[in-house]
Amino acid sequence: MSNKPKDAINNSFVYKAPDKLKPYLQLSRFDRPIGFWLLGIPCLMGQALGRIGVGFSFYDLFLVILWFIGAVAMRGAGCTINDLADKDFDAKVERTAQRPLPSGAVTTKQAYMWLGAQLFVGLIVLLLLPKVAQIVALWSIPMFVAYPFMKRITWWPQAWLGMTFNWGVLVGYAAVASQLTPATFLFWLGGIFWTLGYDTIYAMSDVQDDALIGVKSTARKFGDNAPSWVKGFYIATMICFMFAIFLAAEGSFATLAALPFAALFGLSLKKQYDALVAGETDFTKLFRQNKNAGLLMTGAIVCVVLVSWIIF
């Protein structure tokens, strides 16, 4: 397959892979790794949030490795489910007609086998987690399976994606703590707002194609007002994230340690909004900026962990 999606990264190893392997890598979006990051980063955030006042241990490094493997496996599985559900729609749109399933590069049976292999890897990761985290993680499976169908029944599939992608906050927290707290759920809510913002931006690039095949999205719902909605979502993100960190730190002045990285996180979100208002049409570029933004917010929580560790 020589086709390359417009949002694929340049010089991806996918396009240098053997022809028999390439379609499977494309099914899992290895040529668009931003999704791996946006699924894995919330796990890191939740893990760090649970370490405030406690500090890190070598076990945390083990968890980081699990989040990386799990994010790759489960995001790939989610994309495979999405393409299986959308194969008939994809065949009708020029931009998606050359995807592995509608183009025939991969059969439906082969796609299901590939899906099973990825879910098996996800199961191994699940079994290596503490029991509380296992139970929390299991609740995300129905959300992953249902997501591809949300864009057919609601104008808010980005909200469902936000609940699903940011479930890692709860799993990450549960992996290092015995129970979830109000701060955890507030941070999860902030993640939902974050996803509503960045995935609305991403969906803006597909408005015409989505309208053609009848797929719904917040970008279509908001229309020309989309930038204003993105701004509102990002403001809500900052409020939820910072207040959640404050609660997790039990009101300690250690919260102040988050401010430098949190300010950079907020600046990154503001730049995305400013670019939209200025007429930027490379929505994929803006969307990808959220990888670094998410790492900045993770860094903000890590700073609070280190300072609170010293204090307590």
URWOZI-V153621 format. One line per field, one symbol per residue. ss: DSSP state (H for helix, E for strand, C for the rest). psi: psi as a letter, one per 40 degrees, with the letter a starting at -180 (. if undefined). A space follows every 10 residues. Layout:
BEGIN
ss->???
psi->???
END
This chain:
BEGIN
ss->CCCCCCCCCC CCHHHHCCHH HHHHHHHCCC CCCHHHHHHH HHHHHHHHHH CCCCCCCHHH HHHHHHHHHH HHHHHHHHHH HHHHHHHHHH CCCCCCCCCH HHHCCCCHHH HHHHHHHHHH HHHHHHHCCC HHHHHHHHCH HHHHHHHHHH HHHCCCHHHH HHHHHCHHHH HHHHCCCCCC CHHHHHHHHH HHHHHHHHHH HHHHHHHHHH HHHCCCCHHH HHHHHHHHHH HHHHHHHHHH HHHHHHHHCC CCHHHHHHHH HHHHHHHHHH HHHHHHHCCC CCHHHHHHHH HHHHHHHHHH HHHHHHHHHH HC
psi->heihideiii fiedeeiidd dddddddefe egeddddedd ddddddddde ehediiiddd dddddddddd dddddddddd dddddedddd eehddedeid ddeedhiddd dddddddddd ddddddeeii ddddddddee dddddddded eeeiefdddd dddddedddd dddddeidii iddddddddd dddddddddd ddedeedddd ddefhiiddd ddbeeddddd dddddddddd ddddddddef eiedddeedd dddddddddd dddddddeeh egddddddee dddddddddd dddddddddd d.
END
